[in-house]
Amino acid sequence: MASKAELACVYSALILADDDIAITGEKIQTILKAASVDVEPYWPGLFAKALDGISVKDLITNVGSGVGAGPATGGGELRSSRAIAMPKKEEAKKKEESEESDDDMGFGLFD
């Protein structure tokens, strides 16, 4: 679970990104001070450096969409690079085959 300091810095960075303001350590610290949140002095700078050159809005809107979203697959499972690169038709065909094999074995959805 994330600590209070990490969450406060994340929320501050999201506020700055939403207002189209450059994310810097000083601006994160200003928001934290206005919210009366005390964090270690290295947290704002750490988050600012981590987000340097990254479009936070694009990062948020592209979560879970195709290639490049490997860590954010959703259900907690890790997908191989072959599964990520597999076209939709092949995935549908593969899913169909797996459903048929379940039915053949007597493990249908409504059994």
N, C-alpha and C positions, 0 to 999 in steps of 0.2 A: 504494500500500500504506500502511496506517495505521502511524503511528509507535508506538513502545513506550509513550509517554506517553498517547496516545489510547486504545490498547487497555487499558492499565491502568485508566484512568478509566471506560471502558465496562464492564469487568468489575466494577469497584467499584460502579458504579451498578446493575448487574444483581444483585449480591449484596444491596444495600440493598433493591431492589424485591422480591426473593424473600422477604426477611424482613419485608416490609411496614413498612419504616422510611422516613421522609421522606428524600429525596435532597437533601443539602445539601453545599456545598463542604467544610465541616469534617468531615463524616462520610466523604466520599470520601477526604479527606486522611488521616484516621485509619486507614482500611483500607489505603491505600497505604503508610503508615508501618509498619503491622504486617507488611506483605508485603515490607518493605525495598526498595520501589520509589521511586526518586528521579525526580520530574517537576518541570517548571517550576511555580512557585507559581500561575500563572493557570489551569492546566488544570482542577483540581477545581471552581473557581468557574464556569468557562466551561460545563462539563458540567452543573452544578447549575442554572444559569440556563437552559440549553437544554431541560432536562427539567422545568422549573418548570410545574406545572399539568397535566402529561401523565401519564397512567397507563401506566407502562412495561409492565405485564402485559397490558393491553389492546392496546397497540401491538405486542407480540410475538405475541399470539394472533391478531391480525387481519391479519398480513402476507399479502398476496396474495389477500385476500378481497374481491372486488367493488370498488365505488366507494370512493374514498378511499385506495386502495392503488396509485395511479398509478406512483410511482417503483419500487415493488417488484413489477414484473410478472414477474420470474423470468428469462426467457430473454434478457434484455438488450435486447429490442426495446421501443420506446415505443409505447403504444397511444393512439389518438385518443380524445377524449371520447365520440365516437359509438360506438366499439367497446366502451368500458367500460359505457356505458349500454344497450347492445343486450341485449335479453332472450335467455335461453338458447335458446329455440326458433329465434329468428332466426339465432343463431350456428350452431346445428346445421344449419339449412337452408342457410346460406351455405357451411358446410363440405362438405355433401353435394354442392352444386352444383359446388364447386371440384374435388372428387374425380371427379365425372362428367366434367367437362371434361378432366381429365387422362387419363382412360380413353379418351375419344373421340380424343385426340391420339396415343394409343399409348404414353403414359407411365404405365403402371400400376405398382403396387407390385411385382409379380412378373414384370415383363417382362425 
